[in-house]
Amino acid sequence: MTRHRVVLIGYGAIAAELASALLADGEPGYELGILLRPGSPSRMRVPAVTTALSGLDEVAAFAPDLVIEAAGHGAVRESVPGCLGLGLPVLIASIGALHDEAFFAALVATARKGGGRLLLASGALGGLDYIRAARHARQLSLRYESRKPPAAWSAELQRLGHDPAALPEPVTLFSGTAREAAALYPQNLNVAAALALAGPGFDATGVDVVCDPQADGNMHVVKATSEFGTMSLTIANRPSPGNPKTSWIVGQALLAAVEQHFSPVVML
């Protein structure tokens, strides 16, 4: 069987974890290309068995079966449009970048014109299948709460005058819409964006961001109500060892998405 050819955009903690898992996979296995800016310090950490790529021309020459973004909102803007224009399927982790309506519309138009496909990873959250099924409800109410320990919000707490090491009670950092949350917290609220895109949209999805000294890991609480029924979901993810603002499960969610993409059996 022919090995799957995959390009990773970026090589941070999540991309490195995913690359390690893909390279260790058995038959048919994967050939990896790593797209980084020229001079990026991450090049020093890229495995020798992968192919270093510096631009869109090199991506096209590598001819990937799938491109994966795991490098933040800037990478989505910089690299994803060109890959979609090449007619490639692109799996993105930084879904929050799509809060910009004009940019999202441009990506969709580029994908349609070039034959590419924009794939959205579920990331740290579950239950998106239910939200997708209920999205056409006449009376859908959807609210998401992010509840993380002080280590995930140290800089934000200090700016507000709080001592992250001695926070006596929960502090609400934000309450508003998913669109506002994605713009304010580009490294933290991809989950809210995923919910909004699966459900009623960025402006109709409520978001609360809470820093809680008693939080058991990175907690996600979703509540949905419609004429079809109700859903209440609570997930407590362990923080990534490399970045406490990111849930450890995110890398595994990307791996599961890659496996689904190439599998003859797909769970929708």
N, C-alpha and C positions, 0 to 999 in steps of 0.2 A: 504494500500500500504506500501511496505517496505521502510524505510528511506534510503536515499543515504548516504553511508559512505565515507567520504573525509578526507584525511590527508593533512595538511598544513605544508610545510617545512619552518620554521622560523616564527617569530611573531613580525615583525616590523610594521610600520604604515599601509602599504598596506595590509598585512596579517590580522591585527587586524580589519581593515575596512571590509575586505571580510568575516571574521569569524562572525562579528556582523550581516552582511546582511544574511548570510546563516542560522545562528541560529534563526533569526527572520522570516525565510521563513515558509510558511504554509505547507499544505500537498504536497508531502509526508514528507518533511522536511529533515534535515541533521543531521548526527552524525559526530562530528569532532574529529580528532586526531591531535595533534600538535607535530611535530618532532623538538626537540631542543637538542643541546649538553648538557650533564650532567653539571650542575652548571651554565647554561646560565642565566643571569639576567632577561631575558625575561620571564622565568618561573613564576616570581612573578605577571605578568600581564595576564597570561592565564586564561580564564574563567573556573570556577569550573565545569561547565557542559561539558567540553571537556575532552579528554583523553590525558594525557601527555605521549609522546613517546621519547625514548632515543636512539634507534638504529634500524637497519634494521630488526632484529628478531621481535621486537615489532611492527613494521610496518606490517610485514607479518601476525602476530597474529591478528592485528586489521582488516585485510582483506578489505582494502579500494576499492571502486569502481573507485576512482580517486585520484591522488596525485597532489598537486599544489605547485610549487616552487615560493616563493616571497621573497627571502632572499639574492640575489646577486650571482655573478659569482662563488664565492667560494662554495656556497651551491649546485650549479649545478654540479660542479666537485665532491663534496663530497658525495652527496646523490642521485642524479638522476641516475647514472649508476646502482646502486644496486636495485633501485625501478623498472627500466626497466627490469633488470634481473629476477625480480620476476614475470614478465609478466603483469605489471601494466601500465595503461595509465598515463602519467605524463605531466601536463600542466606547461610550464615554462614561467615566466615573464622576466627573465634575459637572453633574447635571444642573447645578445651580446657575451655571453660566447662561442657561436658556431662559432666565427670568427676563432678559432683554428681548422684548417682542420682535423688534425689527431684526435683530441678529438671528433669532430662532427661525423667523420666516425666511431669511436669506439662506440659512442652512438647508431648510426643507426644499426651497427652490433649487438650490445647487444639487441636492441629492436627486431630485426628480429629473433635472436636465442631464446630469452626468451618469445616472443609473446607480448612484451610490445609495447607501442605506444608513440611517442614523439609529443606532441601537443604544438603549438607555439601561444602565445597570441598576438593579434594585439596591445595591450597596448594603447599608447597615440595617435596612428595614425589611419587614415581612408584611403580608396582608395586602400587597398591591393588587393581587388578583381580585380580591373582593371589591376594592375601590374601583377598579376598571369596570367590574360588572355593574356597579351601582352608579356609575358616572352620569347616566342618562336619567336618573331619578328626577322627578319634578320637585322634590323637596329634600335635596341632599345637604346635610350639614356636616362639615369635615373640619376637625381641629387636631393639631399636632402639638405636643409638648416635648421639648428637648430638656432633659434634666441631667446635668453632668457635675462631677466633683470640682472643687476649686482649682485643681491642677490644670484643668482644661481651659480655665478662664482667668488665669493669673494676671495677665496684662490688663484685661478689661476690668477686673476687680480693683486693681491698683489705680487705674484711671478714675474710678468712682470713689476712691478713698478708703477702700476696704483692704484689710490684711488677709491675703489668701490662706495664710497658715493659721488664722484664728477667726474664721468666719463662724459666728454663733448660730446663724439661721439662714434659710434659703433666701436668695436675692434674685428677683426677676429682672433680667437684663433687657428683655424685649417682649413686647406683645403687639402683634399686628398681623399683616398678611404675609403669605409665603414669598411674594415678590419683594417686599421690603426686606424680609429676613435674608433672602438669597443675596441681595445686593449688599447688605450690611456685614454679613458673615460668610464670605465666599469659601472659606476653608471648613466650615462647620455645618452648614444647613443644606447640603445636597439632599438629605432625606426629605426635607420639607418640599424641595423642588420636585422630587420623584413623586411624592403624594399629589402635588398640584397637577402634574402632567398626567398622572393616572386618573385623577378625579376631575373636579369642577374648574380647575385652572388656578393660576397664581393669586388672583385677586379674591377668589371665593374660598380660599383655604386659609384658616386661621392658624397662627403660630405663636407659641409662648416659649421663651428661652429662659431657663431657670438654672442658676448655680446653686447646688445643694450640698452642703458638707456631709450629709448622710447618704448621698446617692451611692447606690451599689453599682458602680461602673457607669458607662454611658447609657442612660435610660431614654427610651423612646416610647411615648404614650400617644396612641391614636384613638380618636373617638369619631365614629361615623353614624349618622342617623338618617334614614330615609323611609319612604313608604314600603321598601323591601325588607326592612328590618334594622337592626343595630349591630355595630361592631365596636368592641373595646379591646384594644391590644396594648400590652406592655412588654417591652423587650429590654433586658439589661445586658448590654454588651461589655466585654472587657476592653479597656483602652488598648490601642496598639502600643507595643513596647517602644516603637520608634517615634510615636506622636500621640500624646494623650488626648488630643482633640479629635482623633480619628478612631473609630472602632476597629478592633482586631479582625472582625468578621468580614470587613470590606474586601480584603484581598481574596478571601475564600468565595465571596459573592461574585467577584470578577471571574475567578476560576470556574465556578459553576456556570456562568454565562457563556464562557468560551466553550465549555464542554457541550452545552445545549446547542450552541451555534453549529457545531460540527457533528452533532448526533443525528442518527436517522430517526430518533424518537424525541419529540419536543413536548414538554409540559408547558401549557399556556395558562 
